[in-house]
Amino acid sequence: MEQFELIAKTFQGLEEVLAQELTELGADEIQIGRRMVSFKGDQEMMYRANFCLRTAVRILKPIKHFKAKGADDVYDAVRSIDWKQYLDNNTTFAVDTVVFSQEFRHSKFVAYKVKDAIVDYFRDETGDRPNIRITNPDIRLNIHIAEEKCTLSLDSSGDSLHLRGYRVGQGEAPINEVLAAGLIKLSGWDFNSDFVDPFCGSGTILVEAALMAKNIYPGIFRKTFGFEKWKDFDRKLLDKIYNDDSEEREFNHHIYGYDLNLRAVEIAQANAKSAGVSDCITIEQKDVKDFKKPGDAKMLITNPPYGERITSPDLLGLYKTFGRCMKHEFQGGEAWVISYKEDCFDAIGLKPSFKIPLYNGSLDCEFRKYQMFSGKLDEFRASGGEVKTDEERRRMAEKKRFKQNRGEFNNRFANKEDEDENPEYAILRNKHREFERTMNRRNRNDEERGSRRSFRNDDRNDRGGRRNFGNDDRNNRGPRKPFNREGGERRGGFGNKRRDFKKSRD
């Protein structure tokens, strides 16, 4: 198969973890950037990247690199592409924008220019135009602008890859699945010990830890990827990737989660069952002050309340209690904590051996390691104990490089676009909003008429509400039915083949 350029997007601070995942997957020419890793691969590698990567947010396929000093340059470059390779008049599309430029201050203005160029291309070529749809488009495009350098890409993922598909409920402030997986990988947990999260919330860290320990790929739960609506979609290739469970393994230890909120505990239990990993996870309602080391747990990773979306009547007291419990109840283990406020870390009352700067959404956080041991540090080292690994020392040497990039990231959240600054932007914005309102009304009317007809058919109910893929021949793909797995049922599925997980290992 022909190789081409691909870009995996991620969170700042997880780039090296993602690059390692791509190396293990067999990608070529891997290069680390900011919040992204570029690589080369063929169609199968693109499918596998979407299906297997735990720390990627989305996988982009660049179709044009160009320089632009103004909006007209963007329009001309996009207009010059042979769009019939990717779209037709019946294809709906949307444009996502990421802009770091003094010239292009309005990301939506850039999106409108890209949309106009594509619409004008089809109007000139066919006399008709494709439709723009913000929600659930057939094709999603991404344009990235860094000063004058522009990259226009096809988004092969569709919905963000953090939307695994196993979550059936969530608490007030669930941690992103990609970030949760990144924390586990950064910790270096080797799956040879029990694992615990004393502030488990809706169980995201627990489920991601179990999937990783069993090497169950996150794509197994997805109902769809963006590339499934591309003209060159290879259904057999995706079925082959989906039905290959040769890398899955047994996990001979256990994972424990605790939370004071009973509702959160119930949601976490439901999510673990939905992911098919409830056989190796125990989740109980428990106050952190009652924490006792479970089993032979040597790895603790947790995301306690920050005092932002979730708070406590005595937030610092909560962290102080947590620190005291770790000191007395988790000796001989490693505790990793992600949090936001320095006061909270100080309240833990323990000295971290390692700090990793990360972002949780827009919050500038740190992920800190606490090496728990009894007695004095000198005695711990004399007995062969290691506070920092060689890899952690290397990461600490690169800490300043990360901090230099933080200011630019924070400015994206601090600076809002002044829509009145550019009259041309206001005109384009109003024109596109009016068109989108018209098309949305038309689409809603069409869908209402179609739904009244289609839901009379029993076979629609069997598909779980899933619509066709845009091409009639894809309808023969068959329904995606749930199927059993120890501890629960796994959702989704590709093609007509179904795996019996209790027999497939024989």
Secondary structure, DSSP 8 states (H G I E B T S, - for coil): ---EEEEEE--TT-HHHHHHHHHHHT-EEEEE-SSEEEEEE-HHHHHHHHHH-SS-SEEEEEEEEEE-SSHHHHHHHHHTS-GGGT--TT-EEEEEEEEE-SS---HHHHHHHHHHHHHHHHHHHHS---EE-SSS-SEEEEEEEETTEEEEEEESSSS-TT--S--S---SS---HHHHHHHHHHHT--SSSEEEETT-TTSHHHHHHHHHHHT--GGGG-S--GGGGSTT--HHHHHHHHT--TT-----S-EEEEES-HHHHHHHHHHHHHTT-GGGEEEEE--GGG----TTEEEEEE----SSSS--TTHHHHHHHHHHHHHHH-TTSEEEEEES-HHHHHHH-S--SEEEEEEETTEEEEEEEEE--SS-HHHHHHTT--SS-HHHHHHHHTHHHHHHTHHHHHHHHH----GGG-HHHHHHHHHHHHHHHHHHHHHHHHHHHHHHHHTTSHHHHHTTT----SSGGGGGG-----EEETTEEE----SS----TTTTT-
